[in-house]
Amino acid sequence: MPITGEPFIPDMITVHLGRPGENAKNVTLPFLDYVANVASSEIYPTWPEAAIRANMYAQISFALNRVYTEYYRSRGYDFDITSVTSNDQAFVEGREVYANVRELAGELFNDYISRQGNAEPLLAAYCDGKEVTCRGLSQWGSVDLAEEGKTPYEILTYYYGDDIDIVRDAPIAGITPSAPTVPLKIGTVNEYVRLAQLRLNRISDNYPSIPKIVLVDGIFTNDTDAAVREFQRIFNLTPDGIIGKSTWYYIRRVYNAVKKLNEIESEGVPLEEVSQQYPGVLRVGDRGPLVSNLQFFLNYLSSFYQTIPPVAVDGVFGEETRAALIDAQNTFGLVPDGILGEISWQAIYDAYLGIVSTIPVEYTEGYTVPFQGVVLRQGSESDEVRLLQEYLNYIARSFTEIPTVSVTGYFGPRTEEAVLAFERLAGLPETGRVNAITWNAVTSLYNDLYSGNRLNEGQYPGFEIGEEGSA
């Protein structure tokens, strides 16, 4: 599944030839062949074409919903769908496929039904309409509607409502596990975090003890950690605040359940939930604050690792940054490709944390603490926020455009206002968030002001000494 959560057509699908927990064979085959097999197993080739098309749209959408929501894989199974009609839809290994059905499968296999405004393929439930009836499409009823002259779309709206769309020519991709390859924890910034935040916030509507995450921005900070720990406590997982594979899939399962994504009357996944993307890698030519952060960490590590050279923190990923990154990758036993991917970032970040974690996080006048590796923003609550507030209040004595804040350790709107004012003063992008670059700018100015306001050794208040000296 693509990290953004956008629906796609799997190039291959794995079918379990039995009930979910039954010891049965798995069959992996092209999705197009699967569609043709299911249609040939469930409907008749002599039906009106409009009825065949409507049924195939429902069959495709049902299967894609299973893939999209990872219905079985999130439960630990190694398949995408079963061949049992009480659970899924009919599939008969090796059966003959009707020629006209095969031809239609080639045309329709990358089209599916969705609710208007929603991203996920509709769980288009259906039944034969004679032996079994249901709230979804009646297969024999679709024949009657087709004989009345209704189009495939009109047949589908008759059963599923007027608020459906047929998504056409969806992209084709291989099915890959959606879980992140590196566990998510405090300090992680990526699209996986944003998806987890979205899901936890929705789950908290049904489980109010899970605290809301103030900003769904892909930044794993204190409020996300608190939400993860409470989720893990409720569902009897190890409450370590880390989203590994088991927690990721458990979040996915509960999210699917509270949203009813595996039901015909799904609450739906709004399109805006799958549209935002974070860059997966950084390489030569990239610019911006993410590059600046990388350069900051490389610079800091260069003071402790002779094998890592310092670099200019200019937000431009040039050859100097690439060379330093390669040296860092060699230092940490990684593939030295000069590209910052997830594994390289985690190694650099963990090395940095290993150094700064030895420094007590407490306010001592005149001394500053290095960036602790966690982006601070609205909703953060920690000793690092308390430090930030102390530093900003000291700076505000000299720069009145920065509002003073209460030193509470909670990052609320007033603290965000002070951060924005500081960013304007320092010529930084106005984000209201404190990353490594902003933290470094705050502590640098604090140090300059503190040093300038203190008397050097041998300086005393009093009168000026003239040429004749004093008695």
ABEGO torsion letter per residue (X at the ends): XBAAGBBBBBABBBBBBEBAABBBBBBBBBAAAAAAAAAAAABBAABBAAAAAAAAAAAAAAAAAAAAAGAAAAAGBABABBABAAABBBBBBGBBBBAAAAAAAAAAAABBBBBBGBABBBBBBBBAGAABBBABBBAAAAAAAAAAGBBAAAAAAAAAEAABBBBBGBBBBBBBBABBABBBBBGBBBAAAAAAAAAAAAAAAABAABBBBABBAGBBBAAAAAAAAAAAAAAGBBBAGBBBAAAAAAAAAAAAAAAGAABABBAEBBAAAAABBBBABBBBGBBEAAAAAAAAAAAAAAAABAABBBBBBAGBBBAAAAAAAAAAAAAAGBBBAGBBBAAAAAAAAAAAAAAAAABBBBBBBGBBBBBAGBBBBBGBBBAAAAAAAAAAAAAAAABAABBBBBBAGBBBAAAAAAAAAAAAAAGBBBAGBBBAAAAAAAAAAAAAAAAAABBBBGBBBEBBBBAAEBX
